Amino acid sequence: MVAQPLDGIRVLELGGGLAAAFATHLLAGYGAEVVRVDPPAHADAPPGMTEDQEAALLGGKRRIDADAAEVRRLAGVADVIVEDLDPATAAHLAFDPAELRAEREELVVVTISPFGRSGPDRDAGATNATVFATSGMMSLTGDPERTPLVTGGSQALHVGGLNAFGAALSALFGAQLHGTGAWVDISVQECLAGMLELYGPGGAYGLPPTLRFGNWHRACWALYPCSDGHAGVFCLERQVPSLFAAIGDPELDDPRFRDPLQRPDNEEELSASVIGFMVDHTGDDLLQIGQQRKIPFGIVRRPSELLEAPALRTRGFFDEVALPDGTVVTTPGRPFLGLGWTAPDRVHRPGEDTDAVHRDWSTPAPGGVA
Amino acid sequence: MTRLPLDGMRVADLSMMWAGPFATKLLAEMGADVLKIESPSAWDNIRTLIPFPADSEPWNASYYFNTYNRQKRSVTLDLAQDAGRDVFLRLLAHCDVLVENYRADVLDNLGIGYDVLRAANPQLVIVSMAGFGKTGEDRSLVGFGPVIEMMSGLTSLTGYGDDGIPYKCGVSYGDPVGGQMAAAAVVLGLMQRRRTGTGTVIDLAQRETGAAMAGEAFVAASRHGTDQPQWGNRDPRLAPQGCYRCADQDLTRWEGTATPPVPGTEEQWVVVAARTDAEWRALARLVGRDDLAGLDLATRQQRHDELDEVLAAWARQRTAADVVAEVRAAGATAGRVHDTVSVHDDPQLAARGHWSTFPHPHMPDGWRQPVAAWHRVGEDRGLRARAPLFGEHTRTVLTELLGCTADELDELAAASVIGDAPINPGVG
């Protein structure tokens, strides 16, 4: 069996939200033993993860019920705690990362919350969309003639989880190397606000606000219809000549299109030429042309199409995971090749592993840093 | 002084544009010594993507480049020349990590494929982050962030839901998420090296990172045989949730400037949501519609259009900040749709020290840059160093690490293997 980088590392997941579940899903895949404390169900709680989200993110984890005392005990023998507890539940559990780390400085705690654990909004509730809004990214997304638009697939929460994954690893590596872990306070708003490409820095540098572009930034950087769906072309200046050659319109040899300094005044005319080319081709045609001529074309693929995509199948990207009712679903698997990944076999039932974990986690892990 | 987790780790950074530099920015924030390696004849395009004609060295004046490359050191080396490759391979012996985001075939074309790199340093952790990976049928596709987003399934999930049109994210979304995953991959590789004593090669396809961010959609397609619908700004688990226009903002401060605001940017928006029945009751009362407060979730979903009209009419009479304050005070959920300027004045981000102003020789007044999102509680969040000038550290690094003499460095400079300015820089 291939040794994995996180063999012997114990991870405790608290809170029950998508962000923490995504982070620990990735930690589990690379060998960590993850125990998830399922949130107790109570009336009028904000909605938790959907069944599809649970199927994607809970495979391979042990799932337990635990009261405040048991959480405290498990925290004492974990190497890493990833939590997205709401403030009221954290208070109910008397969960205090600073106090836990005062007892064991090698412990890593990663807290994920919409706005962070300090500041005036630290206790504000949020949905994926409301926190996405506060980052600046939503103002850039959507049709300029319609409302700003949240991106699909709970991206704010996934970004929070992805950053928690990296932050947990770096803190754990620091603990292994230097003997000191960390409490990392991940604010989803901050993660997204640091991802505003050139537009955020431009706003900081004195430019006025940038209006959302929809799918069209400029003729050679846009998403268009194609003959069987939607496809985009996203060219740097050095790739524009190849695009023009592929389009094959002699008119495009004119300096008003060739010269990058004249082109902005002629974008509308150029777009008409590009869109004419796009709608005459299928997405697959465009990809083939792109491969041959080194032009960045892309197709808007749907997940159902990608499940059958030869390239993803060849690379062994997907996992098959059994759900508690016996259904087997396909999920995205290892995010990169080169390190051992354990595909989750099944999604455990809530509370299924309570007794076993109580027994197994009675002392620090032999291979961990605890 | 607190040690950062990657203190003592050195990264050879061949990456360009946004995805790779985003990864190495994160590594630098965690303490790694990142050597950003560019060629005088093939520099990071981000330097020259935005024209800065008034600056004598526009390649050093880009706020885009200087935001995502701070806290790194700049080394120039032309890897297309034998002498440049030789110096590079010698440099690798002093590095722990190599990050590159070239197209899949470029390393081999340069004569520095994996076998060559690992011969130079068997303990090297190599992270390649080509858009579609190093293997598989799509490996030779060319793509930037928007292409990655489209080809990963993410773009198909974004849309208003009433016209079938998919919308790309407003930023090149595939890049930063690919970078975040690559930074994590680097650390995992270092942890693995610590256990095994040998380096590793990690093949990160940015498209796969994007797909990993949409697990629920793949499960839905696999389980139900159909793709998820586009939900617009709604959420199938709660109602109402929507994006509503507020009172416009004043943009007169930019009027008459070289870059006046475009129509539409005066609009201000908020997202308001009721996650539970209790939140809805509070919201309904706040907007003066007690008669709707008793609606259950199913009814709210059915009458969502009507509730949108109620909330929109209420919000339009208020500033975005007031809407958020009133909704939250009432007990429901709201967030201001910050634009690319107002986000820098957000009270929460300010209170947490999320923005740090750091001067740069070509941007002397500084600008507010986001600090590390991996906020280690109790540690200083401020920036430690600005982005480097082109080739600023070439001579220092090659002298300190390789013992190069001044004569050798002059010879390399004469052959344009190293340099302190790009050769024939243009736009793009």
Interface residues (C-beta under 8 A of the other chain):
Chain A: A3 Q4 P5 L6 D7 F22 H25 L26 Y30 D44 A45 P46 P47 T50 D52 Q53 A55 A56 L57 P97 A98 F115 G116 R117 S118 G119 P120 D121 A124 G125 A126 T127 N128 A129 T130 V131 F132 A133 T134 S135 G136 M137 M138 S139 L140 T141 G142 D143 P144 R146 T147 P148 L149 V150 T151 G152 G153 S154 Q155 H158 V159 L162 N163 F165 G166 A167 L169 S170 A171 L172 F173 G174 A175 Q176 L177 H178 T180 A182 W183 V184 D185 I186 S187 Q189 E190 C191 A193 G194 M195 L196 E197 L198 Y199 G200 P201 G202 G203 A204 Y205 G206 L207 P208 P209 T210 L211 R212 F213 G214 N215 W221 L223 H230 A231 G232 F234 L236 E237 R238 Q239 P260 L261 L287 G290 Q291 K294 I295 P296 F297 G298 I299 V300 R301 R302 P303 S304 E305 L306 L307 A309 P310 A311 L312 T314 R315 F317 F318 T327 V329 T330 T331 P332 P335 F336 L337 G338 L339
Chain B: T2 R3 L4 P5 L6 D7 G8 W18 F22 L26 M30 N45 L49 I50 Y63 Y64 N66 T67 R103 V127 F132 G133 T135 G136 E137 D138 R139 S140 L141 V142 G143 F144 P146 V147 I148 M150 M151 S152 G153 L154 T155 S156 L157 T158 G159 Y160 I165 P166 Y167 K168 C169 G170 V171 S172 Y173 D175 P176 V177 Q180 M181 A182 A183 A184 A185 V187 L188 G189 L190 M191 Q192 R194 R195 T196 T200 V201 I202 D203 L204 A205 E208 T209 A211 A212 M213 A214 G215 E216 A217 F218 V219 A220 A221 S222 R223 G225 T226 D227 Q228 Q230 W231 G232 N233 D235 P236 R237 L238 Q241 G242 C243 Y244 R245 L251 W254 T257 T259 P260 P261 V262 P263 G264 T265 W269 V270 V271 V272 A273 R275 T276 D277 A278 R328 T333 A334 G335 R336 V337 H338 D339 T340 V341 S342 V343 H344 D346 P347 Q348 L349 A351 R352 H354 W355 M363 W367 R368 Q369 P370 A373 W374 H375 R376 V377 G378 E379 G426 V427 G428
